[in-house]
Amino acid sequence: MIEALKEKSELITWALLITLSALFLYINLPFLVPLILAGIFAMGLINFVNRMAAKTRAPRWLSVLGIVLVGLALIWIPISLALYRIGVHLSAPQEFQSSPIMTQLKGLQESGLNLLKQATEWTGYDLVKPAQGMMTNVFGKVGNWALAYSSDVVAQLPGILFNFFIFVLFLYFLLLKAAQIKEFVIRYSIVDDNLTESLIKLAKDSCSVTLFSTFVIGLIQAFFIGIGGLIFGEGDFWLVVTVTFVVSFIPIIGAAPVGYLLSALAFIGGRTGSGIGMAVIATIAGTIDNVLKPFFVGNLGDQKISPLVGFTCVIGAIVMFGISGLLLGPVIMNLAYGAIPLLLKHLKHNGSTFFTHDT
C-alpha cells in the first residue's frame, strides 16, 4: 500500500496542501473580513508608500508606520465624534427629538398635512386622519430602529475595536512585507509569470481606483455637503456626513441627492436662502467626482463600466457582506471586469480547446 501511495505522490501532495490550506483558512475565518479589507487598502496604497519611502529616504518600516498612523488619525477623528453623538442621543433622547433634522422632518410632516387639509376641503374626503396615523407610525418605527441600531453599535463596540486592531496589524504587515509577498506569489503561482504579473497589476489598479476614486472622493463629498449643511443650518452634521458617505459609493445615486433633499426641506420650511445654498452645494458635490478622479487615479479608471452594473454590484455586495460591501463591491467589480477578458485572452493564446472550432 505504501508503494502504491508513493506512485501517487503528486496526488498526495496536493491533498495535503489543500487540507492544510483549508485548515489554516478555517482557524483564521473570524479575521477574514479584516484581512480582506487590509489587503484592499495595502494593494491600493502600496505605490504611494513606495513613492513616499523613496522621497523621504527613511527606513521602510518608518514610512509605513507614519502612513498608517496618519490614516488612523484621519479615520478615528470623525468616528470618535460620531460615537460621541450616538452616546449623546442614547443618554438624552429628548435632545435628539429637538435636533435640527427632527425639526425639519416635523416641519415637512406639517407641510404635508396642510396640503392634505386643503385637498380634504376640495374633495370632501377626510385625507388627514389616515395620513396622520401613517406618519406617526412611520416616524415611530424609524425612531425605534435608529435607537435600537445605535444601541447595537455601542454593544458591539469592543468587537469592532478588536477587528479594527487586527485590520491595522494586517495592513502594517502587508505594506512592510509587500516585496516578499509579491515574490512568493510569483514563485509559487500556478499560472505563468507574465499572467501573474498582469493579475497583480490589475488587482493593484482595482484597489487603487476603489480606495482613491470611491473611498477618498466619497469622504470629500460627504464632508463638503456636511459643512454646507452646517453653514446653512440644515440637518445634523454627522448624520448628513455619514449618510452622504454611504450613498456616495452607490453608482446612479451618488452624493448629490442628500444635498438636494436638504435643499428641498429648506424650501418647504420657507428658508429660501438656505434652499438655494444647499442646491448649489449639492451641484458642486456632484461634480467633485469628475474633477478629482483624474488627479487621484490617472488612467486607472478608464474602464467604462455601466452605472447599472456598478449599482447592482455595490448593492449586492452590501447585502452579502454587510457594510464591508461598500469597498468589496467596487473592488470585485473592477477586478472581474479587467481579469475575465485577460484570462480569456490567455486561454485563447495558449490554444485552449474551448476556443477551437471543428472545420
C-alpha positions as CSV (number, residue, x, y, z in Angstrom):
1,M,0.0,0.0,0.0
2,I,2.9,2.4,0.8
3,E,4.4,1.7,-2.6
4,A,1.1,2.4,-4.2
5,L,0.8,5.7,-2.4
6,K,4.4,6.6,-3.4
7,E,3.4,6.2,-7.0
8,K,0.7,8.8,-6.4
9,S,2.9,11.2,-4.6
10,E,1.7,14.2,-6.6
11,L,-1.9,13.5,-5.7
12,I,-1.0,13.1,-2.0
13,T,1.0,16.3,-2.1
14,W,-2.0,18.2,-3.5
15,A,-4.3,16.6,-0.9
16,L,-2.0,17.7,1.9
17,L,-1.6,21.2,0.5
18,I,-5.4,21.6,0.1
19,T,-6.1,20.2,3.6
20,L,-3.5,22.3,5.4
21,S,-4.6,25.4,3.5
22,A,-8.3,24.8,4.3
23,L,-7.5,24.3,8.0
24,F,-5.3,27.4,8.1
25,L,-8.1,29.4,6.5
26,Y,-10.7,27.9,8.8
27,I,-9.0,28.9,12.0
28,N,-8.5,32.4,10.7
29,L,-12.1,32.7,9.5
30,P,-13.0,35.1,12.3
31,F,-10.4,37.6,10.9
32,L,-11.4,37.1,7.2
33,V,-13.1,40.5,6.8
34,P,-10.3,42.5,8.5
35,L,-7.7,40.6,6.4
36,I,-9.6,41.2,3.1
37,L,-10.1,44.9,3.9
38,A,-6.4,45.2,4.9
39,G,-5.5,43.6,1.6
40,I,-7.6,46.1,-0.4
41,F,-6.0,49.0,1.5
42,A,-2.5,47.6,1.1
43,M,-2.9,47.0,-2.6
44,G,-4.3,50.5,-3.1
45,L,-1.6,52.2,-1.0
46,I,1.5,50.2,-2.0
47,N,2.5,52.6,-4.9
48,F,2.0,55.6,-2.6
49,V,4.1,54.0,0.2
50,N,6.9,53.2,-2.3
51,R,6.9,56.8,-3.6
52,M,7.0,58.2,0.0
53,A,9.8,55.9,1.1
54,A,11.8,56.8,-2.0
55,K,11.3,60.6,-1.4
56,T,11.9,60.6,2.3
57,R,14.7,58.0,2.1
58,A,13.5,56.9,5.5
59,P,13.6,53.2,6.6
60,R,10.6,51.4,5.1
61,W,9.2,50.4,8.5
62,L,9.2,54.1,9.5
63,S,7.4,55.2,6.2
64,V,4.8,52.5,6.6
65,L,4.3,53.3,10.3
66,G,3.9,57.0,9.6
67,I,1.3,56.5,6.8
68,V,-0.7,54.0,8.9
69,L,-0.7,56.4,11.9
70,V,-1.8,59.4,9.8
71,G,-4.5,57.2,8.3
72,L,-5.6,56.1,11.7
73,A,-5.9,59.8,12.8
74,L,-8.0,60.7,9.7
75,I,-10.3,57.7,10.3
76,W,-10.7,57.9,14.1
77,I,-11.3,61.6,14.5
78,P,-14.7,61.5,12.6
79,I,-15.5,58.1,14.1
80,S,-14.9,59.3,17.6
81,L,-17.1,62.3,17.0
82,A,-19.8,60.1,15.5
83,L,-19.7,57.7,18.5
84,Y,-19.9,60.7,20.8
85,R,-23.1,61.9,19.0
86,I,-24.5,58.4,19.3
87,G,-23.8,58.4,23.1
88,V,-25.4,61.8,23.4
89,H,-28.6,60.6,21.7
90,L,-28.7,57.4,23.8
91,S,-28.3,59.3,27.1
92,A,-30.6,62.2,26.1
93,P,-33.3,61.1,23.6
94,Q,-35.2,64.4,24.2
95,E,-32.2,66.2,22.7
96,F,-32.4,64.1,19.6
97,Q,-36.1,65.0,19.3
98,S,-35.2,68.7,19.3
99,S,-32.3,68.2,16.8
100,P,-32.3,70.2,13.5
101,I,-33.0,67.1,11.4
102,M,-36.0,66.1,13.5
103,T,-37.3,69.7,13.5
104,Q,-37.0,69.7,9.7
105,L,-38.8,66.4,9.4
106,K,-41.6,67.6,11.7
107,G,-41.9,70.7,9.5
108,L,-42.1,68.5,6.4
109,Q,-44.8,66.5,8.2
110,E,-46.8,69.6,9.0
111,S,-46.5,70.9,5.4
112,G,-47.8,67.6,4.1
113,L,-50.7,67.6,6.5
114,N,-51.6,71.2,5.5
115,L,-51.7,70.2,1.8
116,L,-53.9,67.2,2.7
117,K,-56.3,69.5,4.6
118,Q,-56.6,71.7,1.5
119,A,-57.3,68.5,-0.6
120,T,-59.9,67.5,2.0
121,E,-61.7,70.8,1.6
122,W,-61.7,70.4,-2.2
123,T,-62.8,66.8,-2.3
124,G,-64.9,66.4,0.8
125,Y,-63.0,63.2,1.8
126,D,-61.0,63.2,5.0
127,L,-57.4,62.5,4.0
128,V,-55.8,63.9,7.1
129,K,-56.6,61.3,9.7
130,P,-55.3,58.3,7.7
131,A,-52.1,60.2,6.7
132,Q,-51.5,61.4,10.2
133,G,-51.8,57.9,11.6
134,M,-49.5,56.5,8.9
135,M,-46.9,59.3,9.5
136,T,-47.0,58.8,13.3
137,N,-46.4,55.0,12.8
138,V,-43.6,55.6,10.3
139,F,-41.8,58.2,12.5
140,G,-42.2,55.9,15.5
141,K,-40.7,52.9,13.7
142,V,-37.8,54.9,12.3
143,G,-37.1,56.4,15.7
144,N,-37.2,52.9,17.4
145,W,-35.0,51.5,14.6
146,A,-32.4,54.3,15.0
147,L,-32.3,53.9,18.7
148,A,-32.0,50.1,18.5
149,Y,-29.3,50.3,15.8
150,S,-27.3,52.8,17.9
151,S,-27.6,50.6,20.9
152,D,-26.3,47.6,18.9
153,V,-23.4,49.7,17.6
154,V,-22.4,50.6,21.2
155,A,-22.9,47.0,22.4
156,Q,-20.7,45.7,19.6
157,L,-18.1,48.4,20.0
158,P,-15.5,46.1,21.8
159,G,-15.7,43.6,18.9
160,I,-15.5,46.4,16.3
161,L,-12.4,47.8,18.0
162,F,-10.7,44.4,18.2
163,N,-11.4,43.8,14.5
164,F,-10.0,47.2,13.7
165,F,-6.9,46.5,15.7
166,I,-6.4,43.2,13.6
167,F,-7.0,45.2,10.4
168,V,-4.3,47.7,11.4
169,L,-1.8,44.9,12.2
170,F,-2.5,43.1,8.9
171,L,-2.2,46.4,7.0
172,Y,1.1,47.3,8.5
173,F,2.5,43.8,7.8
174,L,1.2,43.7,4.2
175,L,2.7,47.1,3.4
176,L,6.0,46.3,5.2
177,K,6.5,42.9,3.5
178,A,4.9,43.8,0.1
179,A,8.0,42.9,-1.9
180,Q,8.5,39.5,-0.2
181,I,4.8,38.7,-0.6
182,K,4.8,39.5,-4.3
183,E,8.0,37.4,-4.8
184,F,6.3,34.5,-3.0
185,V,3.2,34.7,-5.1
186,I,5.1,34.9,-8.4
187,R,7.4,32.0,-7.4
188,Y,4.5,29.6,-6.5
189,S,1.8,30.8,-8.8
190,I,0.1,28.1,-10.8
191,V,0.0,30.3,-13.9
192,D,2.9,31.7,-15.8
193,D,4.9,34.7,-14.6
194,N,3.6,37.1,-17.2
195,L,0.0,36.4,-16.4
196,T,0.7,36.5,-12.6
197,E,2.3,39.9,-13.0
198,S,-0.7,41.2,-15.1
199,L,-3.1,39.9,-12.5
200,I,-1.1,41.6,-9.6
201,K,-1.1,44.9,-11.5
202,L,-4.8,44.6,-12.2
203,A,-5.5,43.9,-8.5
204,K,-3.5,46.9,-7.5
205,D,-5.2,49.1,-10.0
206,S,-8.7,47.9,-8.9
207,C,-7.9,48.6,-5.3
208,S,-6.4,52.0,-6.1
209,V,-9.5,53.0,-8.1
210,T,-11.8,51.9,-5.2
211,L,-9.7,53.4,-2.5
212,F,-8.9,56.8,-4.0
213,S,-11.7,57.3,-6.5
214,T,-14.5,55.9,-4.4
215,F,-13.4,56.0,-0.7
216,V,-11.4,59.3,-0.6
217,I,-13.6,61.2,-3.0
218,G,-16.7,59.9,-1.2
219,L,-15.3,61.2,2.1
220,I,-14.6,64.6,0.5
221,Q,-18.1,64.8,-0.9
222,A,-19.6,63.8,2.4
223,F,-17.7,66.5,4.4
224,F,-18.4,69.1,1.7
225,I,-22.2,68.5,2.0
226,G,-21.9,68.2,5.8
227,I,-20.1,71.6,6.1
228,G,-22.7,73.1,3.7
229,G,-25.5,71.9,5.9
230,L,-23.6,73.2,9.0
231,I,-23.2,76.7,7.3
232,F,-26.9,76.9,6.3
233,G,-28.2,75.2,9.4
234,E,-29.7,72.2,7.6
235,G,-29.6,68.8,9.1
236,D,-27.4,67.2,11.8
237,F,-23.7,67.5,10.6
238,W,-22.6,63.9,11.4
239,L,-25.8,62.3,10.3
240,V,-25.5,64.1,6.9
241,V,-21.8,63.2,6.6
242,T,-22.5,59.5,7.4
243,V,-25.5,59.2,5.0
244,T,-23.7,61.1,2.2
245,F,-20.6,59.0,2.6
246,V,-22.6,55.7,2.3
247,V,-24.7,56.7,-0.7
248,S,-21.7,58.2,-2.5
249,F,-20.5,54.6,-3.1
250,I,-23.6,53.7,-5.0
251,P,-23.5,54.5,-8.7
252,I,-26.5,56.3,-10.2
253,I,-27.4,57.7,-6.8
254,G,-24.1,59.3,-5.6
255,A,-23.7,62.0,-3.0
256,A,-25.7,64.9,-4.6
257,P,-29.2,63.7,-3.7
258,V,-28.6,64.2,0.0
259,G,-27.8,67.8,-0.6
260,Y,-30.8,68.2,-2.8
261,L,-33.0,66.6,-0.1
262,L,-31.8,69.1,2.4
263,S,-32.4,71.9,-0.1
264,A,-36.0,70.7,-0.6
265,L,-36.6,70.6,3.1
266,A,-35.3,74.1,3.4
267,F,-37.6,75.4,0.6
268,I,-40.6,73.6,2.2
269,G,-39.8,75.2,5.5
270,G,-39.7,78.6,3.9
271,R,-35.9,79.1,4.2
272,T,-35.3,80.1,0.6
273,G,-31.7,81.3,1.1
274,S,-30.7,78.0,2.7
275,G,-32.5,76.1,0.0
276,I,-30.6,77.9,-2.8
277,G,-27.3,77.5,-0.9
278,M,-27.8,73.7,-0.4
279,A,-28.8,73.3,-4.0
280,V,-25.5,74.9,-5.1
281,I,-23.6,72.8,-2.6
282,A,-25.2,69.6,-3.9
283,T,-24.5,70.5,-7.5
284,I,-20.8,71.2,-6.8
285,A,-20.5,68.0,-4.7
286,G,-22.0,66.0,-7.6
287,T,-19.2,67.3,-9.9
288,I,-16.4,66.7,-7.5
289,D,-16.1,63.1,-8.6
290,N,-15.4,64.0,-12.3
291,V,-12.9,66.8,-11.3
292,L,-10.9,64.9,-8.7
293,K,-10.8,61.4,-10.2
294,P,-8.2,62.1,-12.9
295,F,-5.9,63.6,-10.2
296,F,-6.3,60.6,-7.9
297,V,-6.2,57.7,-10.2
298,G,-5.0,59.0,-13.6
299,N,-5.9,56.5,-16.3
300,L,-6.7,53.6,-13.9
301,G,-10.4,54.4,-14.0
302,D,-10.7,54.3,-17.8
303,Q,-12.7,51.1,-17.8
304,K,-16.2,52.1,-18.9
305,I,-18.4,50.1,-16.6
306,S,-22.2,50.7,-16.9
307,P,-23.6,52.6,-13.9
308,L,-26.4,50.0,-13.7
309,V,-23.7,47.2,-13.3
310,G,-22.0,49.3,-10.7
311,F,-25.2,49.9,-8.9
312,T,-26.1,46.1,-8.7
313,C,-22.5,45.2,-7.7
314,V,-22.4,47.6,-4.8
315,I,-26.0,46.9,-3.5
316,G,-25.4,43.1,-3.9
317,A,-22.1,43.3,-2.0
318,I,-23.8,45.2,0.8
319,V,-26.5,42.6,1.0
320,M,-24.0,39.7,1.0
321,F,-21.1,41.2,3.1
322,G,-22.8,44.0,5.1
323,I,-21.1,47.4,5.4
324,S,-17.8,45.9,4.1
325,G,-19.6,45.5,0.8
326,L,-19.1,49.3,0.2
327,L,-15.4,48.5,-0.5
328,L,-15.7,44.9,-1.6
329,G,-18.3,45.6,-4.3
330,P,-16.3,48.1,-6.4
331,V,-13.1,46.1,-6.0
332,I,-14.7,42.8,-7.1
333,M,-16.5,44.6,-10.0
334,N,-13.3,46.3,-11.3
335,L,-11.3,43.1,-10.8
336,A,-13.8,40.9,-12.6
337,Y,-14.2,43.5,-15.4
338,G,-10.5,43.5,-16.0
339,A,-9.5,39.9,-15.2
340,I,-12.1,38.0,-17.2
341,P,-11.0,39.3,-20.6
342,L,-7.4,38.9,-19.6
343,L,-7.9,35.3,-18.6
344,L,-9.9,34.5,-21.7
345,K,-7.2,36.1,-23.9
346,H,-4.6,34.0,-22.1
347,L,-6.6,30.8,-22.7
348,K,-7.1,31.6,-26.4
349,H,-3.4,32.4,-26.8
350,N,-2.4,29.1,-25.3
351,G,-4.7,27.1,-27.6
352,S,-7.4,26.1,-25.2
353,T,-9.8,23.6,-26.7
354,F,-12.7,25.8,-25.7
355,F,-11.8,28.2,-28.5
356,T,-11.2,25.6,-31.2
357,H,-13.8,25.0,-33.8
358,D,-14.4,22.0,-35.9
359,T,-13.9,22.6,-39.6
